[in-house]
Amino acid sequence: MANLQIIVFDVCGTACALHRSAVREFLPMPHLWRPPALPRPVAGFFNLGGHAVPVLRLDVLFGLERMDDGAEANLYRHLILIDRFTGSGTTAFLVDRVLDVVSVAPSQLSPVSQEGTLNGCVEAEVTWDERLVHLLSVERILMAEEQRALAELGQQAQNRLSEWAVEA
């Protein structure tokens, strides 16, 4: 069986990973706009080629404590772009740092009990660089209600962005 490529990243000192096939790209932290009354897990939105991209804070979703949330700490954080949960557009995960793209053999993956994680979002664990890494399922990071709420917020942000579009 072929090796699996994963993207390893850090969230508040916790090593996590996503399947490489689920990730479109990763970016340095852009300027985000944050409309009033956004839920805490949504860091804001950014404009990617005329599309409003929602940014989710994995630290908040996973209940992890952030040591430094100042402006300087945000300079070195990364965004991981994925296809939106609803299938239209893009969503980004805000992480502290993308660490590596690695190849792991299927035999290196240890299954995890689905009851032990929120919504079963951790599908396996692997040891990398002497650290335990949680391999996440993109489809299970948000619950269905959260996915619907995010889609609605994304549509509102897209509408606002479209209001500022200038005809060429």
Secondary structure as UniProt FT lines:
FT   STRAND          4..11
FT   TURN            12..13
FT   STRAND          14..19
FT   HELIX           20..22
FT   STRAND          23..28
FT   TURN            36..37
FT   TURN            40..41
FT   STRAND          42..48
FT   TURN            49..50
FT   STRAND          51..57
FT   HELIX           58..61
FT   TURN            62..63
FT   HELIX           71..74
FT   TURN            75..76
FT   STRAND          78..83
FT   TURN            85..86
FT   STRAND          90..95
FT   STRAND          97..104
FT   HELIX           106..108
FT   STRAND          110..111
FT   HELIX           114..116
FT   HELIX           118..120
FT   STRAND          122..128
FT   TURN            129..130
FT   STRAND          131..136
FT   HELIX           138..140
FT   HELIX           144..163
//
